[in-house]
């Protein structure tokens, strides 16, 4: 998630900030989704498939029981990534009230 957030904040945020046309903004959002969704799904699937290796690399065998939580965590990461793309649009357009409301609702969910 940090990797994608860094990528989005260095390229996507300045790009969105300079767009004033609604149609151009829609096209930029669509193209970002077309790029980010397949890449993120691939990376998240690799993390899921190699979850036992990741657990053994980062922790002891006692943590193998937590492998059942990977699917929920990775699903949350994927949904958060999708939300971040839309959230950066709000941030670029200085919609602070909407950002606070959406962050509150998202964190409650």
C-alpha positions as CSV (number, residue, x, y, z in Angstrom):
1,X,0.0,0.0,0.0
2,X,2.9,2.4,0.8
3,X,4.4,1.6,-2.6
4,X,1.2,2.5,-4.4
5,X,0.6,5.6,-2.3
6,X,4.1,6.9,-3.0
7,X,3.6,6.3,-6.7
8,X,0.3,8.0,-6.7
9,X,1.5,11.0,-4.7
10,X,4.5,11.7,-6.9
11,X,2.9,11.3,-10.3
12,X,-0.9,11.2,-10.0
13,X,-1.5,14.1,-7.5
14,X,0.4,16.8,-9.5
15,X,-1.2,15.5,-12.7
16,X,-4.7,15.7,-11.3
17,X,-4.0,19.2,-9.9
18,X,-3.2,20.6,-13.3
19,X,-6.4,19.3,-14.9
20,X,-9.4,21.6,-15.1
21,X,-11.6,19.9,-17.7
22,X,-14.1,17.4,-16.3
23,X,-13.7,15.1,-19.4
24,X,-9.9,15.1,-19.1
25,X,-10.2,14.4,-15.4
26,X,-12.4,11.4,-16.1
27,X,-10.0,10.1,-18.7
28,X,-7.1,10.4,-16.3
29,X,-9.0,8.6,-13.6
30,X,-9.9,5.8,-15.9
31,X,-6.4,5.4,-17.3
32,X,-5.1,5.3,-13.7
33,X,-7.5,2.6,-12.8
34,X,-6.6,0.6,-15.9
35,X,-3.0,0.7,-14.9
36,X,-3.2,0.3,-11.1
37,X,-5.8,-2.3,-10.7
38,X,-4.1,-5.1,-12.8
39,X,-0.7,-4.3,-11.3
40,X,-2.0,-4.2,-7.7
41,X,-4.1,-7.4,-8.2
42,X,-1.0,-9.2,-9.5
43,X,1.2,-8.1,-6.6
44,X,-1.5,-8.9,-4.0
45,X,-2.1,-12.3,-5.5
46,X,1.6,-13.0,-5.4
47,X,1.6,-12.0,-1.7
48,X,-1.3,-14.3,-1.1
49,X,0.2,-17.3,-2.9
50,X,3.5,-16.9,-1.1
51,X,2.0,-16.1,2.3
52,X,3.6,-19.2,4.0
53,X,7.0,-18.2,2.7
54,X,6.5,-14.6,3.8
55,X,5.4,-15.7,7.2
56,X,8.4,-18.0,7.6
57,X,10.7,-15.2,6.3
58,X,9.4,-12.5,8.7
59,X,8.2,-14.6,11.7
60,X,8.4,-18.0,13.2
61,X,6.3,-21.0,12.4
62,X,4.0,-20.1,15.3
63,X,2.5,-17.5,13.1
64,X,1.3,-19.9,10.4
65,X,-2.2,-19.7,11.9
66,X,-2.5,-16.1,10.8
67,X,-2.3,-17.1,7.1
68,X,-6.1,-17.2,7.2
69,X,-6.2,-13.5,7.7
70,X,-4.2,-12.7,4.6
71,X,-7.2,-12.8,2.3
72,X,-9.1,-10.2,4.4
73,X,-6.0,-8.0,4.8
74,X,-5.2,-8.0,1.1
75,X,-8.8,-7.4,0.2
76,X,-8.7,-4.4,2.4
77,X,-5.5,-3.2,0.9
78,X,-7.0,-3.5,-2.6
79,X,-10.2,-1.6,-1.6
80,X,-8.0,1.1,0.1
81,X,-6.0,1.5,-3.1
82,X,-9.1,2.1,-5.2
83,X,-10.3,4.6,-2.6
84,X,-6.9,6.4,-2.6
85,X,-7.1,7.0,-6.3
86,X,-10.5,8.8,-5.8
87,X,-9.2,10.4,-2.7
88,X,-6.3,12.0,-4.5
89,X,-8.8,13.6,-6.8
90,X,-10.5,15.2,-3.8
91,X,-7.2,16.2,-2.3
92,X,-6.0,17.8,-5.6
93,X,-9.2,19.8,-5.9
94,X,-9.0,20.9,-2.2
95,X,-12.3,19.2,-1.1
96,X,-11.2,19.0,2.6
97,X,-14.7,18.4,4.1
98,X,-15.3,15.5,1.7
99,X,-11.9,14.0,2.5
100,X,-12.5,14.1,6.2
101,X,-16.0,12.6,5.9
102,X,-14.9,9.8,3.6
103,X,-11.9,9.0,5.8
104,X,-14.1,8.8,8.8
105,X,-16.7,6.6,7.0
106,X,-13.9,4.4,5.5
107,X,-12.2,3.9,8.8
108,X,-15.5,3.0,10.6
109,X,-16.2,0.4,7.9
